[in-house]
Amino acid sequence: MVNTRFAMEEFAQNPAFRSYALCSSLLVLKMIASAVWTGSRRQSTQGYVSPEDARVFGRAGASAGEVERPEVARALRIQRNDLENIPAFFAIGLIYVLSGASAFGAAVYFWTFTAARLVHTVVYMRGMQPWRAICYGICVACMLGMVVQIAINVS
């Protein structure tokens, strides 16, 4: 039988896993911040689509509309983009670590992906193209690089 306490302590000392854990934690915080941003856009524009939200959080006389306000819609697109990309990082990043990632390779892929996602959010908020597309491309390149490394490591 495997001593799981020892295995977890040993795993936690793996530099590749440590980079993964730190970057994953930052990305979760970024996703939470994006949700808070969406809520703040709703509040500042009084852009509610649910009547109960307008009633509880809106100013006196606030009502719900059927269409998102542009500021809220942009914030929601940021969240949707996160949900399309960050969970894949969680999965591929962990598989990469488990397949024997080097500390250097993991640090490069994980920190580059994380930085690009953080910048992506800022430039998305500000409507800055082509920077948004460049950040997205960097993230895709990191993911593809990890997928190739996984294939190499397990074959």
N, C-alpha and C positions, 0 to 999 in steps of 0.2 A: 504494500500500500504506500502511496506517495505521501510524504509529509507536506501538505498544502501550505502550511505556514512558511516553511523553509523555501518552497518553490516560489511563493509570492514575494518574499523578501529578496530572493535572488533575482527575480524578474524585475522588481522595482529598482534594482541597482543597474540594470541594463541601460546604457546611455541612449540607445535607440528608443527604448520604451519611455524613458524619461522625457525625451523630446516629444514623442507622440502624446504623452499624458499632458504635458504643459500646453502644447498647441491645441489639443482637443479641448482642454479647459478654457483656453482663450476664445476658441470658436463658439463654445456654448455661451460664454459671457457675451460675445458679439451678437449671437442670435437673440439673447434676452434683451440686449440693448436695442436691437432692431424692433422687437415687439413693443418696447417702451416708446420708441420713436413713433411707431404707428399710432399708439394710443395718444401720444402728445399731439400728433397731427389731427386726429379726430377731435380732441378737446379744443385745440386752437381754432379749428375751422368749423366746429360744431357739426362735423360731417358724420352723422350717425346713420346707419341703415337699419338698425334694430330699434324698435320703439321703446323697449325697456332701457336701452342705453341712453337714448335721448331723454327719457323721463328721469333716470337716476343721475346721469353725469352731465346732462346738458343744462344750459342756462334756462331761466324761466322762459317758457314758450317754445323751447327747442322741439323740433320734430324730426322724425326719421325720413330720409329720402330713399328712393329706390336705386340711385346711382351714387357711386363713391365720388367724393370730391377729388380733384386731381392730386392734391398733396397726399391724401390718404391712399389713393390708388398707387402712387409712386412708392410709398412706404410699404404697402402690401406686396408690390412687385419685388422689392428688396427681400422681404421675408420669403416669398415664394422661390426666388433665386437661391437663397440660402438652403431652403429645403430640397432643392434639386441638386445641390452640389456638396454641401457639408456632410450629410450622412454617408455619401459615397466615400468621402475622405476618411471618415471614422472607420468604415469597413476595410477599405484598401490599405489604409495606414496600419491598422492592426495586423492584417495579413502580411504586410511587408515586414513588420517587426518580427512576427512569428516565423517568417520564412528565413530569417537570418540577416536582416538588414545591418549594414555597418553603421557605426555611430555617426560617421561623417555623412554618408548618404542620407540617412534618416534626418539628420539636422538640416541638410540642404533642402530636401523635399518638403519636410514638415514646416520649417520656418518660412520658406519661400511661399508655400501655399497659404499659410496663415497671414503673412504680411500682405500678399496679393488680395486675399479676401477682405481684410480690413480696409485696404485702400479702395477696393472695388465698392464697398459700401459708401464710403465718403464721396467718391466720384459719381456714384449712382444718385445719391441724395442731391448732388449739385448739377446733375445732368451733363456731365463732362465726357463727351465722346471725343476722340477715340480711346481715351484712358480707360473707360469702363471695359471696352472690348479687349484692350491690352491686358488688363488685370485678369479677365476671364481666361484669355489665352494662356497666361502664365499658370493659372490654376489647372487648366486642362493638361498642359505640358507636364506639370508635376505628377498628376494622376497617371498619365500615360507612362511616364518614366518609372513610377512605382510598379505599374502593371508589368512592364518589361522586366524589371528587376525581380519581381516575384516569379515570373516564368523562368528566368535564369536560375534563381535560387532553388527552385523546387524540381528542376529537370536534371 
